[in-house]
Amino acid sequence: MPNKFIGSRLAAIYEYNSAATGGKRVVTFGVTGFSISGGDRTMIDATTGADDRRQVLAGLAEPLTATVNFIYEADNTGQNITALDESLETCSSGTLVLRTATDFGDCALTTIIGSSADPPEGVHVYLNSYSVEAELDGIVTGTAEFTKLSAAVPSPS
C-alpha cells in the first residue's frame, strides 16, 4: 500500500549554523503541503546569419527549489521566527530534510528530501523567504522557500 502524506504526518527539519547561539540551530515545521521544482533550462539562441531556422542550445538547469507550507505553533520552541530571520539576515546555508514525522505502523519512516539514513543527512540549501499568516479562525500558517546549493557545504554541527 502506498504511503499517504497527510499534514501532521510530514515534518520539515531545517538546520543551520547560528552566529547568535554559536552552534547549530534547528527549525522544525509541521508540514501541510510542499512543492519541489527545478531543472528548467533556458534556451540559448545560437542562430547565425547563414541559418534558415532559429538554432538553440540548452542552457544551464535551474537549481532545485522547495516550498514548504506549514502550521505555525507559537509554543513550539523548535519553530522560531527569530531563527528564520537570523538565517535570512546572515545568509546562512543549512540543510533541509522533508520526511514523515514518525513511523506509523504499516507506513515506514520515509524521507522525501535528504538521505534515508538515520538520522537523515539533509540537502544543502539557502532559505530564500518565509511568510506567516493568521486566519480569522485562529490558525496561523506559513510558507518557507528554499533553494538547493549546487556545491557541497559543511553540515551544521
DOTOR-263939 format. One record per residue (C-alpha): residue in three letters; x, y, z. Coordinates in steps of 0.02 Angstrom, whole numbers, plus 50000, padded with zeros to 5 digits. Example, Ala and Ser with C-alpha at 12.3 -4.5 7.8 and 13.67 -1.06 7.14 Angstrom:
REM DOTOR-263939
ALA506154977550390;SER506844994750357;
//
This chain:
REM DOTOR-263939
MET500005000050000;PRO500745017149953;ASN501135029650089;LYS499865043550113;PHE500625060050165;ILE499375069750269;GLY499835086450350;SER500315081550526;ARG501245066150465;LEU502565076350375;ALA503965086250454;ALA505255097750376;ILE506845099950475;TYR507965114850433;GLU509665115850520;TYR510955129650504;ASN512445136650599;SER511875151050708;ALA513015165750745;ALA511855170850889;THR511925154250981;GLY513665149350923;GLY513085132350862;LYS511805122550767;ARG510015129050765;VAL508565117850713;VAL506875123750649;THR505525110350632;PHE503935112950531;GLY502315102850539;VAL502045101750350;THR500335103950272;GLY500965104050093;PHE502525105649989;SER503125107749811;ILE504795104049731;SER505365111049564;GLY506965113249468;GLY507915108149315;ASP507075120249193;ARG508315125149059;THR508325141648967;MET508645140948781;ILE510175149948714;ASP509965157148539;ALA511395150648429;THR510675156548263;THR511895163548135;GLY511575173347976;ALA511785157647870;ASP510395148247962;ASP508655147447886;ARG507885142148052;ARG508225147648228;GLN509535136848315;VAL509535134648505;LEU510595126048636;ALA510035120748808;GLY510665132048946;LEU511095127549124;ALA509755119349230;GLU508885129549364;PRO509265124349544;LEU508045113949644;THR506835124349746;ALA505715117649883;THR504215126849953;VAL503555120550120;ASN501835125350188;PHE501645123150375;ILE500585126350528;TYR501435138250648;GLU501375133850832;ALA501995147850944;ASP502325136051089;ASN503485125050984;THR505205131851030;GLY505985122450884;GLN504945132750763;ASN505555150250798;ILE505265165050681;THR506815173250756;ALA507835158550691;LEU507145160950515;ASP507525179650525;GLU509315176050578;SER509555163450437;LEU508955176250308;GLU509965190750380;THR511605181150391;CYS511365171650227;SER511725155650322;SER511665139750222;GLY510955124450306;THR510175107650274;LEU508375103050238;VAL507555086150268;LEU505735082550224;ARG505105066150297;THR503655057650382;ALA503615063850561;THR503615046350639;ASP503415028050594;PHE501545024450576;GLY501385005450587;ASP501174999850407;CYS501935016050341;ALA503805015750370;LEU504805031550404;THR505015039250231;THR506195053050177;ILE505655063850029;ILE507085076550029;GLY508755071250103;SER509555054350131;SER508605039750207;ALA509975036750338;ASP509535038150521;PRO509715052350562;PRO509475058250383;GLU510765069350301;GLY509915084550229;VAL510065093250062;HIS511145108950071;VAL510025124150049;TYR509805142750074;LEU508195149450149;ASN507535161650017;SER505995168250104;TYR504625164350226;SER502925171250271;VAL501715168250414;GLU499855172050400;ALA498445171750528;GLU496665167150483;LEU495095173150573;ASP494835155750644;GLY496475157450740;ILE497525145650634;VAL499235152650594;THR500025145550438;GLY501635149050347;THR502675145950193;ALA504565144150179;GLU505535143250016;PHE507245135350000;THR508505134049856;LYS509715119549843;LEU511555124149836;SER512495117249687;ALA514105114049784;ALA514285104249944;VAL514475114650102;PRO514875108450278;SER513395101950376;PRO512855111950528;SER513675104450682;
//
